Amino acid sequence: MPHTTPLVLPETQLTELASAYATPPRAYHNFDHVREVLRHHADVAAGPGWAQPEETWLAVLYHDAIYEASRSDNETRSAEMAVAAIARWLPDAGIDAARVAELIELTARHGQFAPGDFGEGDLADDTRHFLDCDMAILGAEPDVFDAYDRGIAAEYRGKVPAWLFRLNRRRFLKLLLAKPRIYLSPLFHERYDARARANLRRAVNEKR
């Protein structure tokens, strides 16, 4: 966890969460990924800030809690787990559980949004920053991006035919590359867009 967190969770809740991220074993969508997204969450907190720091933080913690490659309901099931955990462990914390669930479910549609899709205001800014935190890996250093790309491939190995994975993965990366804005917020656009495009171009060419 980062040094500054908006909530202190019970150890039993954290143990339950860590167990979820280890089941099944994952090459990328594991708790190391969560820690990295939390680092970006802390960057936003130190910069433009969060209107709902607790809700966005919990959404980061739970957004990939349930993950099985090739399933289409991971985000919905993760959101349901988050809502149940909030009710069980944080009943008096004043958390907007529906908002946490909403943010988690939006991650199923990465690459489909434009900056203006969420309207204006602080909550819209939170949504853009939250989704960008999860996509910041695209703008990582090349070796880190490559490890992420290999991790995704490893998670799908044996779940879908290799040729189909390569086809769909290349299509997704090309979709991102073709967008006028990969990142939805000014903060992430300015920090990571150029490197993300370089990483994506290289990955697309390698998958030909």
Secondary structure by P-SEA (a helix, b strand, c coil): ccccccccccaaaaaaaaaaaaccccccccaaaaaaaaaaaaaaaaccccccaaaaaaaaaccccccccccccaaaaaaaaaaaaaaccccccccaaaaaaaaaaacccccccccccccccaaaaaaaaaaaaaaccccccaaaaaaaaaaaaaaacccccaaaaaaaaaaaaaaaaacccccccaaaaaccaaaaaaaaaaaaaaac
